[in-house]
């Protein structure tokens, strides 16, 4: 199976992207708020080729190394008006703020739009659906 490469972009984050990433960093894991000052220097360098709203960053002109381990700073979920379940997280690579990922939790629809902050709930897996568990 071939994985499509990210689509190059070269633009500042939109106001909605900044607001969402800022909120996630303020409400994320204990190390997340430390990345807030870096948000001012973040720039969108690519987006996901599947049509979802996921984006990758450079910070101060530095693109995080692609092969570096991903570290999640905040992880939330939301439900769309049609009932589809989505997740969103902000992450680092190589110690640099690296991107915003949105994804379908149920496979019913692509996460083509960013959630409204008031829709977000902490990501929780049910015991039967938790990774590494069996029924």
N, C-alpha and C positions, 0 to 999 in steps of 0.2 A: 504494500500500500504506500503510495507516494503522498507525502504531506506537502501541501502548497506553502510556498514561502510567503512571509508577511508582505503586504503591499506597502511600498515606500510612501511616506508622507513627509512633509516639511512645513510644520505649522505650529503656532502656539496652541495650548489647550483652550478649548472653548470655556465660557463662563460656567456652563453646566458641569463640564469635566473637572474644572478646578474646584467647584463647590463640593462635588461628590468625593473627590480624592481628599480634600481638606477634611470633610466630615469623617471619612473612613479613618484617616490618620489620627484624628482627635478621639475616635471611639474604638480604636483597634486594640491590638495586643500591647503590652507594656512598652515595647520598644518603638511602637509606631509614632507617637508624638515627636520623637527625636528627628523624624524625617520632614516635619512641617516646614522648616526653613528652606529645604531643598526644592520644595514645590514651586517656589517663585522662579527658579531657574530651569524648570522642566519644560520640555518641548516634545511634541509628538513626532516620532521618526518613522513609525509604521502602524498599520492597522491589520486586523485579521482578515484574511482573504475570504472567509465564509460569509461575510456580511453582518456579523455581529458587531457590537459597539466596542470591542476590545482594542486597546491601543498600547503601544510601546513608547517609552520615553528615552530621551537623552537628558542629562542634567548638566548644565554649564557646558554644553557641547560634547560631553562624554557619553558614549553609548555603553551601557553595561555589557560585559562579555557574554555572548550568547550561550556558551557552554557552562557558565557558572551556575551553581546551585541556586534554585529559586527559594526565597524565604517570604512567607506570607506575613503581612503586617496587620491586616484586618480581613475578616471573612463574614459576609452577610448574605441574606436571602430575601426574596420578595415574591409576591404572587401578583401576576398580571390580572387585569379585569376579566379576561377569559378563563382564568383558573390556572394557566401555565405557571410553573414554578421555576424561578431563576436564582442564580447565585452571582455574587460580585465580590472580587477581592483585589486588593492592591498589594504589590509585591516588590521585592528587591532582587537583584542579581549582583553578585560580587560586591555587596555592601552599598550599591547605588540604587536609588529609587528607579524602578525599571518599567512599571506598567500597571494598567488597570485591565482586569479580565472580567468579562461577563459571560455567563454560561447557562445552558438549559439544564435544570435538575431532572426534569421528567422526559426530555426529548420531544415534547409536543410542539415547540416553536423555537426559532432562533432568537437570541437576546439581541435584537437589532436596535434597541433603544436603551438608554440609561434609566435606572430607576429614579423615582423621586425619593429624596431622603426620608420623608415621612413613611414610605412603604417598607423601609428596611427593618429587618429583624435579625438578631444574631443567628448565624448558621448553626443548625442542630440536625443531627442525623438520628432517626429513630433507631432503637436497638437492633431491629431486624434489618435495617438498611445501612447500618454503620459499617465502614470499611473494616474488613478483617473479622467480621462476625458471621456466624451461620445460624440458620433457623433450626 
